[in-house]
Amino acid sequence: MPQKKPAIIVISSHVVRGSVGNRAAGFALEVLGYPVWLVPTVTLPWHPGQGAAERIVPPANEFASLLDNLANSPRLPEVGAVLSGYLGAADQVIAVAKLVDAVKAKNRPAIFTLDPVLGDAPEGGTGRLYVPKEQAQEMKQLLVPRADIITPNPFEMGWLAGCNTPSNNEDLLKAAKTLGVKTVLATSASAMMRGNIANLLLHDGKAHLAEHRAVEGPLNGVGDLAAALMLGNYLQGKDATRALKKTSASLCEVMMHAARSGNDELPLESSTGALIQPKMPVEMRALGLKSL
C-alpha cells in the first residue's frame, strides 16, 4: 500500500460559486492525494471582483474557539502542513498563529505555508492593501516569522519587506532575503523571454526562475492555486526547484483550459490532469545572488 499522505489544514476564504480561496486550494490538494481540513475565514456567494456580495465573517470568539478545537484534537498528529490564505479580520491572525504552533508541537516537521493575501499593484500602478493595515501588520509580525514557505506577489513582497514594490527580479530577491523565510515563491516575476510570465523562487540561498508562455484568462484564484500546488508538490519530494517547475506548468495548463473554454473561473474540475501531471513546457533558469 502507498504511504498515507499527511493532512493539510487550509485556512482561507470560501465562495459558493467559483474557484478561489479554499475552494481552489483545497480542491488542488485533494487531487494531489492529501486529506484536507478546510477552515473558512469569510463566506461569500462569489469573488468580490464579480460584483457586490454579502460577506459573512465569523465572530472572533467563535473563530478562535473553532481553531482551539482543532489544536486540541487527538487527530492533530495527522496534520503535516498548514496553508493560510485570505483572512477575514485582524483577530483571526492570532488564532492562526496559535494553531500553527500547536500543529508544529505535535508534528515537528510540519510545514506552514503563508499566502499573504494583502493587496496588489496593477501594472504601472502604486498598489493598495485589500485588508486593514492593522491586519496586514499582524500578519507581518505573527505569521511571517512562523512561515516555512511564503508566496507573495510583488506588491505584498514590497509591503512585507518595507520597501517599494519591486519592479525587477533583482529587487524581488533583495526583498525576499529580508523576510527570513526559508522558501520564498514570488509570483508574477519578470520573465526573460517576450510573451512569457514567470515565478521566482528563493530557497536555501539559491534562486531559480520558472517561466512559461503568458495566457489570457481569469486571474481570480491563481494565487490560491499557486500556493497550494507549491506546498503539495514540495511535500511530495522535498525538492523546492522541482516543485516550482511542476507548479508553474500546472498553472499555465489550467489557464490555457480556461482561455479555450471561455470560462470566467478556473476550470479546476476539468483540469485534474493538469494538476497531477502537467505537460506544459517550463523554462528553468538559475539566477546568481552575488550582487545581493
Salt bridges, closest charged atoms under 4 A:
ASP68 OD1 - LYS98 NZ 3.74
GLU78 OE2 - ARG75 NH1 3.32
ASP101 OD2 - ARG146 NH2 2.91
ASP148 OD2 - LYS104 NZ 2.71
GLU170 OE2 - LYS174 NZ 3.67
ASP204 OD2 - HIS203 NE2 3.43
GLU211 OE1 - ARG285 NE 3.19
ASP264 OD1 - ARG17 NH2 3.00
GLU265 OE2 - ARG17 NH1 3.45
